[in-house]
Protein backbone atom coordinates (compact mmCIF):
# COMPACT_ATOMS: atom_id res chain seq x y z
CA UNK A 1 0.00 0.00 0.00
CA UNK A 2 1.19 3.51 -0.72
CA UNK A 3 0.65 6.75 1.12
CA UNK A 4 0.23 9.82 -1.09
CA UNK A 5 1.71 13.10 0.12
CA UNK A 6 0.60 16.35 -1.54
CA UNK A 7 3.05 19.22 -1.97
CA UNK A 8 1.98 22.81 -2.71
CA UNK A 9 4.60 25.51 -2.12
CA UNK A 10 5.01 29.07 -3.37
CA UNK A 11 7.63 31.73 -2.72
CA UNK A 12 8.14 35.33 -3.86
CA UNK A 13 11.38 37.22 -3.41
CA UNK A 14 13.62 39.71 -5.20
CA UNK A 15 17.33 39.34 -5.89
CA UNK A 16 20.03 41.83 -6.84
CA UNK A 17 21.10 40.03 -10.03
CA UNK A 18 19.82 41.17 -13.45
CA UNK A 19 16.98 39.18 -15.02
CA UNK A 20 19.22 37.72 -17.75
CA UNK A 21 21.55 36.16 -15.16
CA UNK A 22 18.64 34.75 -13.13
CA UNK A 23 16.85 33.39 -16.21
CA UNK A 24 20.04 31.84 -17.58
CA UNK A 25 20.49 29.86 -14.38
CA UNK A 26 16.91 28.79 -13.61
CA UNK A 27 16.24 27.79 -17.24
CA UNK A 28 19.34 25.55 -17.28
CA UNK A 29 18.04 22.54 -15.33
CA UNK A 30 21.44 20.95 -14.50
CA UNK A 31 22.87 24.31 -13.33
CA UNK A 32 19.75 25.08 -11.32
CA UNK A 33 19.66 21.55 -9.85
CA UNK A 34 23.26 21.93 -8.68
CA UNK A 35 21.90 24.38 -6.07
CA UNK A 36 19.17 21.98 -4.88
CA UNK A 37 20.18 19.99 -1.77
CA UNK A 38 20.19 16.18 -1.60
CA UNK A 39 19.97 15.48 -5.34
CA UNK A 40 21.52 12.05 -5.82
CA UNK A 41 21.28 11.98 -9.61
CA UNK A 42 19.86 14.17 -12.38
CA UNK A 43 19.42 12.46 -15.76
CA UNK A 44 18.74 14.26 -19.05
CA UNK A 45 16.13 12.13 -20.83
CA UNK A 46 16.08 14.45 -23.88
CA UNK A 47 13.56 16.96 -25.25
CA UNK A 48 13.61 19.05 -22.08
CA UNK A 49 12.81 16.10 -19.79
CA UNK A 50 14.90 15.43 -16.68
CA UNK A 51 14.65 12.64 -14.11
CA UNK A 52 15.44 13.65 -10.55
CA UNK A 53 16.58 11.04 -8.04
CA UNK A 54 16.83 12.42 -4.55
CA UNK A 55 18.98 10.99 -1.78
CA UNK A 56 17.26 8.51 0.51
CA UNK A 57 16.01 9.99 3.75
CA UNK A 58 15.04 8.17 6.94
CA UNK A 59 16.61 5.28 8.80
CA UNK A 60 18.17 2.10 7.49
CA UNK A 61 14.94 0.20 8.24
CA UNK A 62 12.49 2.84 6.94
CA UNK A 63 13.65 5.17 4.21
CA UNK A 64 12.12 7.12 1.38
CA UNK A 65 13.61 8.10 -1.94
CA UNK A 66 11.76 10.46 -4.24
CA UNK A 67 12.21 9.88 -7.97
CA UNK A 68 10.36 11.79 -10.67
CA UNK A 69 10.69 13.28 -14.14
CA UNK A 70 9.44 16.61 -15.42
CA UNK A 71 9.43 18.32 -18.81
CA UNK A 72 10.80 21.87 -18.76
CA UNK A 73 9.80 24.70 -21.11
CA UNK A 74 11.59 28.05 -20.87
CA UNK A 75 10.29 31.28 -22.42
CA UNK A 76 12.80 34.13 -22.18
CA UNK A 77 10.33 36.76 -23.48
CA UNK A 78 7.79 35.90 -20.79
CA UNK A 79 10.49 35.35 -18.17
CA UNK A 80 9.08 31.93 -17.34
CA UNK A 81 10.24 28.36 -16.87
CA UNK A 82 7.39 25.87 -16.50
CA UNK A 83 7.69 22.16 -15.75
CA UNK A 84 5.07 19.46 -15.99
CA UNK A 85 5.17 15.89 -14.67
CA UNK A 86 6.11 12.92 -16.83
CA UNK A 87 4.01 9.92 -15.85
CA UNK A 88 5.60 6.52 -15.37
CA UNK A 89 8.91 7.81 -13.98
CA UNK A 90 9.43 7.13 -10.30
CA UNK A 91 7.12 7.63 -7.34
CA UNK A 92 6.21 11.31 -7.70
CA UNK A 93 4.57 13.78 -10.07
CA UNK A 94 6.04 17.27 -9.85
CA UNK A 95 5.08 20.49 -11.66
CA UNK A 96 5.89 24.11 -11.09
CA UNK A 97 7.16 27.37 -12.47
CA UNK A 98 9.58 30.23 -12.23
CA UNK A 99 8.22 33.66 -13.15
CA UNK A 100 10.73 36.50 -13.37
CA UNK A 101 10.25 40.25 -13.72
CA UNK A 102 12.86 42.96 -14.08
CA UNK A 103 12.93 45.59 -11.34
CA UNK A 104 14.99 48.73 -10.80
CA UNK A 105 17.20 46.93 -8.28
CA UNK A 106 17.34 43.45 -9.83
CA UNK A 107 14.82 40.69 -10.45
CA UNK A 108 11.50 39.81 -8.82
CA UNK A 109 11.11 36.04 -8.60
CA UNK A 110 8.03 33.91 -8.14
CA UNK A 111 8.58 30.18 -7.58
CA UNK A 112 5.82 27.59 -7.35
CA UNK A 113 6.01 23.82 -7.01
CA UNK A 114 3.20 21.28 -6.77
CA UNK A 115 3.35 17.55 -6.55
CA UNK A 116 2.35 14.24 -5.17
CA UNK A 117 4.77 11.72 -3.74
CA UNK A 118 3.74 8.09 -3.27
CA UNK A 119 5.45 6.46 -0.31
CA UNK A 120 5.37 2.64 -0.11
CA UNK A 121 4.50 2.29 3.56
CA UNK A 122 1.46 0.90 5.40
CA UNK A 123 -1.56 3.20 5.63
CA UNK A 124 -1.32 3.07 9.43
CA UNK A 125 1.79 5.22 9.14
CA UNK A 126 0.02 8.01 7.21
CA UNK A 127 -0.37 10.37 10.19
CA UNK A 128 3.36 10.15 10.85
CA UNK A 129 4.69 9.97 7.28
CA UNK A 130 2.72 12.81 5.62
CA UNK A 131 4.00 15.65 7.83
CA UNK A 132 7.57 14.29 7.74
CA UNK A 133 7.70 13.99 3.93
CA UNK A 134 5.95 17.35 3.39
CA UNK A 135 8.23 19.03 5.92
CA UNK A 136 11.38 17.53 4.40
CA UNK A 137 10.34 18.66 0.90
CA UNK A 138 9.64 22.17 2.20
CA UNK A 139 13.05 22.34 3.94
CA UNK A 140 14.81 21.25 0.74
CA UNK A 141 12.98 23.86 -1.36
CA UNK A 142 13.73 26.60 1.17
CA UNK A 143 17.43 25.65 1.22
CA UNK A 144 17.39 25.67 -2.61
CA UNK A 145 15.93 29.18 -2.65
CA UNK A 146 18.46 30.34 -0.02
CA UNK A 147 21.28 28.92 -2.16
CA UNK A 148 19.97 30.76 -5.23
CA UNK A 149 19.54 34.04 -3.33
CA UNK A 150 23.22 33.81 -2.26
CA UNK A 151 24.24 33.00 -5.84
CA UNK A 152 22.37 36.10 -7.08
CA UNK A 153 24.04 38.48 -4.61
CA UNK A 154 21.36 38.48 -1.93
CA UNK A 155 17.85 39.77 -1.62
CA UNK A 156 16.81 43.28 -2.58
CA UNK A 157 16.07 45.27 0.58
Rosetta blueprint (number, residue, H / E / L):
1 X L
2 X L
3 X E
4 X E
5 X E
6 X E
7 X E
8 X E
9 X E
10 X E
11 X E
12 X E
13 X E
14 X E
15 X E
16 X L
17 X L
18 X L
19 X H
20 X H
21 X H
22 X H
23 X H
24 X H
25 X H
26 X H
27 X L
28 X L
29 X H
30 X H
31 X H
32 X H
33 X H
34 X L
35 X L
36 X L
37 X L
38 X L
39 X E
40 X E
41 X E
42 X E
43 X E
44 X E
45 X E
46 X E
47 X L
48 X L
49 X E
50 X E
51 X E
52 X E
53 X E
54 X E
55 X L
56 X L
57 X E
58 X E
59 X L
60 X L
61 X L
62 X L
63 X E
64 X E
65 X L
66 X L
67 X E
68 X E
69 X E
70 X E
71 X E
72 X E
73 X E
74 X E
75 X E
76 X L
77 X L
78 X L
79 X L
80 X E
81 X E
82 X E
83 X E
84 X E
85 X E
86 X L
87 X L
88 X L
89 X L
90 X L
91 X L
92 X E
93 X E
94 X E
95 X E
96 X E
97 X E
98 X E
99 X E
100 X E
101 X E
102 X E
103 X E
104 X L
105 X L
106 X E
107 X E
108 X E
109 X E
110 X E
111 X E
112 X E
113 X E
114 X E
115 X E
116 X E
117 X E
118 X E
119 X E
120 X L
121 X L
122 X L
123 X H
124 X H
125 X H
126 X H
127 X H
128 X H
129 X H
130 X H
131 X H
132 X H
133 X H
134 X H
135 X H
136 X H
137 X H
138 X H
139 X H
140 X H
141 X H
142 X H
143 X H
144 X H
145 X H
146 X H
147 X H
148 X H
149 X H
150 X H
151 X H
152 X L
153 X L
154 X L
155 X E
156 X L
157 X L
